[in-house]
């Protein structure tokens, strides 16, 4: 069973303006997704730990994932890269 780790509260306004009312403002990640980041995107894991709340609460781009229902990509420019969540 996946362990759920609460990261904080989400500023829902940027998402709700595009996608409608959200069911919750809880920002979570599962241990399965953490392992995915560590294995598939190891160079981004430290950035994820440091900037995930900033990215989701102050996004520069929110892109609807056409392949996966109820899924978005949230992107923010950082000093030397972009972080996509």
C-alpha positions as CSV (number, residue, x, y, z in Angstrom):
1,X,0.0,0.0,0.0
2,X,1.3,3.4,-0.9
3,X,2.4,5.7,1.9
4,X,1.0,9.2,1.6
5,X,3.2,12.1,2.7
6,X,1.6,15.5,3.2
7,X,3.7,18.3,1.8
8,X,1.5,21.2,2.8
9,X,-1.5,23.2,1.6
10,X,-2.1,24.2,-2.0
11,X,-3.1,27.6,-3.2
12,X,-6.1,26.3,-5.2
13,X,-6.9,29.5,-7.1
14,X,-4.6,29.1,-10.1
15,X,-6.0,25.6,-10.7
16,X,-9.6,26.3,-10.0
17,X,-9.7,29.2,-12.4
18,X,-8.9,26.7,-15.2
19,X,-10.3,23.4,-13.9
20,X,-13.1,24.3,-11.5
21,X,-13.5,23.6,-7.8
22,X,-11.0,21.2,-6.3
23,X,-12.0,18.5,-3.7
24,X,-9.2,19.5,-1.4
25,X,-6.3,21.8,-0.8
26,X,-4.0,19.1,0.6
27,X,-0.8,18.7,-1.3
28,X,0.5,15.1,-1.0
29,X,2.9,12.7,-2.6
30,X,3.1,9.0,-2.4
31,X,6.2,7.0,-1.7
32,X,5.8,5.5,-5.1
33,X,6.1,8.9,-6.7
34,X,9.1,9.8,-4.6
35,X,10.8,6.6,-5.8
36,X,9.9,7.5,-9.4
37,X,11.6,10.9,-9.0
38,X,14.7,9.4,-7.4
39,X,15.0,6.7,-10.1
40,X,13.9,8.5,-13.3
41,X,14.8,12.1,-12.5
42,X,17.6,11.9,-9.8
43,X,18.9,15.3,-10.8
44,X,15.5,16.9,-9.9
45,X,14.9,15.2,-6.5
46,X,16.8,17.8,-4.5
47,X,15.0,20.6,-6.4
48,X,11.7,18.9,-5.7
49,X,12.5,18.7,-2.0
50,X,13.5,22.4,-1.9
51,X,11.0,24.0,-4.3
52,X,7.9,21.9,-4.6
53,X,5.6,24.2,-2.5
54,X,6.9,27.2,-4.3
55,X,6.3,25.6,-7.7
56,X,2.7,24.6,-7.0
57,X,1.7,27.7,-5.2
58,X,3.4,30.2,-7.6
59,X,3.4,28.4,-11.0
60,X,4.4,30.0,-14.2
61,X,2.6,27.5,-16.3
62,X,-0.2,25.0,-15.6
63,X,-0.8,22.6,-18.5
64,X,-3.6,20.1,-18.7
65,X,-2.4,16.6,-19.3
66,X,-4.5,15.4,-22.3
67,X,-3.4,11.7,-21.7
68,X,-4.3,11.5,-18.0
69,X,-7.6,12.6,-16.6
70,X,-7.5,15.1,-13.7
71,X,-3.8,15.6,-14.2
72,X,-1.8,18.8,-14.8
73,X,1.8,19.7,-15.2
74,X,2.9,22.7,-13.1
75,X,6.1,24.4,-14.1
76,X,8.2,27.2,-12.6
77,X,11.5,28.7,-13.8
78,X,14.2,28.5,-11.3
79,X,17.6,30.2,-11.5
80,X,19.3,27.6,-13.8
81,X,16.5,25.3,-14.8
82,X,12.7,24.7,-14.9
83,X,11.0,22.4,-12.4
84,X,8.1,20.4,-13.6
85,X,5.7,18.7,-11.2
